[in-house]
Amino acid sequence: MDQIIEFLTSKSLAEMAADPRVLFGTVVIFVLAVMFRWKYVLLFLFAIGATMAVLRYTVGGGSSDLIVDRSMMLFIGGTIVIAVVLIYFLFIRD
């Protein structure tokens, strides 16, 4: 248990998302959630994955105002899309 806590506290979020052990664990949880039809687990995995994808594509722009504006609009648009999908599956489609 101490090794798991040490692993979680020593890595950054980006490093942890690229770690093969974390990816394998996520795939196992995803497969179990699909098999047992755990809607909330699937939505949680979608929210985390989509947020990581939006952050990956918006970070790393240049110093130009045009690039910063484009990255900000992409971040806002991606976050709105994630929120709409979550609201739809949590509250509307049932």
Disulfide bonds with the S-S distance in Angstrom:
none
